[in-house]
Amino acid sequence: MTVICRFAPSPTGRLHVGNVRTALMNWLFVRERGGKFILRIDDTDLERSTNEYEDGIKEDLGWLGLNWDHTFNQSHKFPAYEAAANTLREAGRLYACYETSEELDRQRKLLRVQGKPPVYNRAALDLTDAQKEAYEDEGRKPHWRFKLSGKTVNWTDMVRGEQSVDTSSLSDPVLIRGDGSFLYTLPSVIDDIDEKITHVIRGEDHVTNSGAQIEIFEALSDHLPTFGHTPLLVWKDGSPLSKRLGSLSMGELKEQGFEPLAICSLLAKIGTSDPIEVRPSMEVLKDEFSFDKIGRAPARFSDDELLLLNGRLLHETSYETVKDHLESLNVGGGEAFWNLIRANISKVSDTAGWSTVLYSPMPGQIEDEDKAFCIAAANCLPDTITDDSWSEWTAKLKADHGRKGKSLFMPLRRALTGRDRGPEMGGLLVLLGAEKAKARLRGETA
Ligand code: GLU
């Protein structure tokens, strides 16, 4: 069996970490099985959907490396949805309702006061043709509900195991609004049938939906996908992500300098039994992916962890890979520079600061009590710096001045870089060169 999965975003905003995680789970599963990944654009809400958001979604998925084999828009399929709605009407599974939203609200409140679940009372099923006509004459337009069976729907979920939804505890879902527009529920089922989707992988906020949608699948075809509902993504302290989603959009993370592979590594590993580590490629993430590793607890997203993984990824990244990015930031220095400082940055943009340290004039930073020591150090620094110069030079300074450890190394680091921490000094000294190093050690600007 060829695995066919879909990712179905609504183009009403940019992708954020929550929906990227869903996309990633689908993609990893499909690619691991050699199947097909479909990008379905859920744009039935014509007012809120925009072409800009659709383009943004495609750009973000491309940037992340989540390529798709086929894409289509739900807005191009309205005739198919109308046809399916007619099939359901003819089978007595789709019925017209005329309640206004205020009337429905009042009914729900009343049921709550009585301590009953706010389930729709199906009064519309008893309407006579004359009553319906009277409503239409009043100017009311019907909305259409799917008649649930009232039975319990069972399925074996890829993540949650045995699941059951008692449809007698649910309101018959509205499939078509009074203005004739489709809610998400029916088009999604029709597309999953048409595209022969084998696995529907989505967040656990869709579990109840699945109960109703399985009945719609059964009413329309013999095709029923396997379902997998992944635990929700929450903020690191357990609070909902909802308020932060703007800052966690792909547009924003890209802007902030996060690498796609760091984002995908984190989103693929949180909430699983694997350690949270940056992985060298999407290929490796794919090979390591399994639904068996996904736990039932919410997955916690941490921006600190993302920054850490981003840094770790850069530590292993070759110059060839970042060359264009460095050039776009106007950071000079080439391969030797990159290899030296990559272990000391969290984002590629951090290279700018180190490029300034190495290649722009800067006064040496020297405490009063270290002045004489630094001048002496300048005087005995060889004119030609090699890979061994740092160790030979500091060995001599140690012997001559009786300094060791921090009191030996820190004044030199500060004088040469202006910072307390940074790359390995031997390599840094080579890039800095003797002339600049000597001047800075004398407190001059060089
Ligand atoms: N557009 C729906 C959503 O974003 C798709 C849900 C599904 O995967 O079925 O919630």
Residues whose N, C-alpha, C, O or C-beta is under 5 A from the ligand:
A	BS01	LIG	A8 P9 S10 D42 S188 I201 R202
